[in-house]
Amino acid sequence: MSKVLLLEELSTHIGNFYIKDINLYLNEGEIIAILGENGSGKTTLLNTIAGFLKVLKGRIVLNGVDITNREPEERNIGYIFQTLALFPHLTVEQNIKFGLRFKKIKDPSKRFYDLVKFFKLENLLGRYPKELSGGERQKVAIARALILDPPLILFDEPTSQLSPTEKERVALEIKEIIKTFGKSALFVTHSLDEASIVGDRIAVMSNGKILQIGEPSDIFFTPEHEEVANLIGVNVIKGRVVEVVDTVSKVQVQDKFLYVTGNYSIGDEILVFIHPQDITLSKELLKSSARNQFEGIISKIVNKNGLVTISLKIAENVFLNALITKRSFDELDIKLGERIFLTFKITAIHSVKVF
Ligand SMILES: Nc1ncnc2c1ncn2[C@@H]1O[C@H](COP(=O)(O)OP(=O)(O)OP(=O)(O)O)[C@@H](O)[C@H]1O
């Protein structure tokens, strides 16, 4: 598969914030969602690829050509800004055609009318941005990028100003547009839901670094870093291997022990990841083959969408979240401050060694 974009050891800075040694490839036709908390460097990374920031080290290669030191207008990269950045004094038609002043493309009129038809903008061509709805403005911004036929489009949180129900619909629409027009894209978001909907792969960013890249299910089921687990709502606890029998390791977490599978040695420090929905709660100790059972004190209860997240303190400063349905919660009849047993299977745990 040919690679549209290649980032090699890419490093840059804005003020005293640094992007460090980013390595990433984007296949033709692929969308990578860049997921990270506020301030993790997502926009800075897009700005560097677009050419608005100088590169300190490393290379940016677009379709086999090194564009690291090219001016932004010489890169042929589409950029949909968070604010959309339409020109307020230009009509929809003038906005869409704006880039044609700087770049020659084949048959611009046909391209313009094909895009107008695709985005159903026929009746809006004479309007100004302030006379459009948010969704219409977004279509104009995407059409303005697409008219120049860039192989790569960068989206910076394009749904951030929409309502939660609109977000999902628009994210799906953007995915469809990218695939229909045969483009490749980087799509910045801080929502895991959105990243999983749009991204063929997800790159998780934290503090100027890409921590992990993988298909959405890889990120979700096999996180490799504490920050990734925190971002996707997976429990993570740190412990030390104190005993190994075949592939089962006994891990000490303060005065508690749990069992994980994996190739570990005594003394290894490991991170243990447990999905909240894999934890079973019970008032009695279960006679279960699952080897991980703890007693916990209920420290927080949060209701959301018919599901209840229950935070349980299992040791000093060690908390695990369990996720159960509201119905199960009512049946359990539990309250803040009470003690409860939590159980999870060895097979439900993912773990990695800390280096
Ligand atoms: N012009 C600037 N001068 C100095 N520091 C800046 C500038 N722009 C951004 N930063 C800093 O760089 C860091 C990364 O910002 P960036 O906008 O890339 O994050 P982000 O992941 O896109 O965040 P968000 O999700 O909030 O948009 C932040 O700490 C920010 O304060």
The ligand as a Tripos MOL2 file, in Angstrom:
@<TRIPOS>MOLECULE
LIG
   31    33     1     0     0
SMALL
NO_CHARGES

@<TRIPOS>ATOM
      1 N1          1.1930   30.3850   20.1500 N.pl3     1 LIG1
      2 C1          1.5920   29.6750   21.1900 C.ar      1 LIG1
      3 N2          2.5860   30.0840   21.9930 N.ar      1 LIG1
      4 C2          3.0310   29.3620   23.0390 C.ar      1 LIG1
      5 N3          2.5030   28.1570   23.3830 N.ar      1 LIG1
      6 C3          1.4960   27.6930   22.6360 C.ar      1 LIG1
      7 C4          0.9850   28.4020   21.5060 C.ar      1 LIG1
      8 N4         -0.0060   27.6670   20.9480 N.ar      1 LIG1
      9 C5         -0.1180   26.5650   21.7010 C.ar      1 LIG1
     10 N5          0.7800   26.5610   22.7040 N.ar      1 LIG1
     11 C6          0.9450   25.5200   23.7420 C.3       1 LIG1
     12 O1          1.2990   24.2940   23.1280 O.3       1 LIG1
     13 C7          0.6810   23.2070   23.7720 C.3       1 LIG1
     14 C8         -0.0370   22.3400   22.7510 C.3       1 LIG1
     15 O2         -1.1040   23.0770   22.1940 O.3       1 LIG1
     16 P1         -2.0150   22.4530   21.0540 P.3       1 LIG1
     17 O3         -2.9510   23.5350   20.6180 O.co2     1 LIG1
     18 O4         -1.1690   21.8150   20.0300 O.co2     1 LIG1
     19 O5         -2.7990   21.3140   21.8560 O.3       1 LIG1
     20 P2         -4.0780   20.4670   21.4250 P.3       1 LIG1
     21 O6         -3.7720   19.0560   21.7540 O.co2     1 LIG1
     22 O7         -4.4380   20.7800   20.0220 O.co2     1 LIG1
     23 O8         -5.1600   21.0520   22.4360 O.3       1 LIG1
     24 P3         -6.7430   21.2820   22.2920 P.3       1 LIG1
     25 O9         -7.3940   19.9350   22.3160 O.co2     1 LIG1
     26 O10        -7.0300   22.0930   23.5180 O.co2     1 LIG1
     27 O11        -6.9810   22.0620   21.0080 O.co2     1 LIG1
     28 C9         -0.2170   23.7930   24.8490 C.3       1 LIG1
     29 O12         0.4290   23.6750   26.0730 O.3       1 LIG1
     30 C10        -0.3690   25.2440   24.4380 C.3       1 LIG1
     31 O13        -0.5400   26.0510   25.5790 O.3       1 LIG1
@<TRIPOS>BOND
     1     1     2 1
     2     2     3 ar
     3     2     7 ar
     4     3     4 ar
     5     4     5 ar
     6     5     6 ar
     7     6     7 ar
     8     6    10 ar
     9     7     8 ar
    10     8     9 ar
    11     9    10 ar
    12    10    11 1
    13    11    12 1
    14    11    30 1
    15    12    13 1
    16    13    14 1
    17    13    28 1
    18    14    15 1
    19    15    16 1
    20    16    17 2
    21    16    18 1
    22    16    19 1
    23    19    20 1
    24    20    21 2
    25    20    22 1
    26    20    23 1
    27    23    24 1
    28    24    25 2
    29    24    26 1
    30    24    27 1
    31    28    29 1
    32    28    30 1
    33    30    31 1
@<TRIPOS>SUBSTRUCTURE
     1 LIG1         1 GROUP 0 **** ****
